[in-house]
Amino acid sequence: MAKFMQVIDSKAADLVENGEAKAAFARLLPQAFAMATSENEEFLTMSVREMGYLAMFGTSPEKVSELDALLKEIGG
């Protein structure tokens, strides 16, 4: 499996390429995931950190931390 950098700096495109990471992203940050995988491909170039600055992505520090922990398990 690919190693992930700290999740808040991982690009959405990198997260959706890995099945386990994609599922965790979709479950924990559903609004950000839906927007990142929508027709606007620009969102795939954004990191979770960048999404966190914009309310439209619906992220929270708690969910980002939870996703970070899961990705560390997935990526080793």
N, C-alpha and C positions, 0 to 999 in steps of 0.2 A: 504494500500500500504506500501511497505517496505520503511524505511527511508534510504537515501543514505548519506554516509559521503561526505565530500567535493569531488566533482567529480574527481579531479585530483588524488585522492588517492583511488578511487573505482576501483576494478578489472573489467576488461572487462567482465568476466564471470558473475558478479553480474548485470552489465548493460543489458546484453542480456537476462537475465531471466525475466525481467519486460517489458511488451509490449510497454509501453509509453517510457521508458528509452531506449529501443532498437531502437525504431523509431527515437528518438532524436539523438542518437549516430550515426545511419546510415545516417541521413540527414546532421548533422553538421560536422562529421568527417568520410566521406565515405571511404577514403582509409584505415584509421585505423580500421574501422568497418569491411571492406572486409578482411583485413588481420587477424583480431581477430577471425573471423568466418570461416576462411579457414581450410584447413586440418591440419595445424600446431597448435595443441591445446595448445602449450606453450604460444602463444600470449594471450590466455584467462586469463592466470595467471598474466599478466602485468597490471599495472594501467595506466590510461591516462597520469599521470605524467611521468612514465617510457617511454611510447610511444613517449612523447614529446622530449625526448633526442635523438631519432633516426629519421633522415630525411625520412627514408623509409615509415614511418607511415603518413606523410603528415599533421601533426597537426600544429596549429598556436595558439598563446596565446589568440587571439580574439575568435576563435571558441571554445577553451577549456572554456573560461570564459562564453560564451553564453550557452554551454552545462551545465556548473555548475549551472547557474541561472535556466535553465529549470528543472534540476533534483531536485533543491531545491523546486520548485513548485510541482513537481510530488511526491516527497517523503515527503513533509510536513515539 
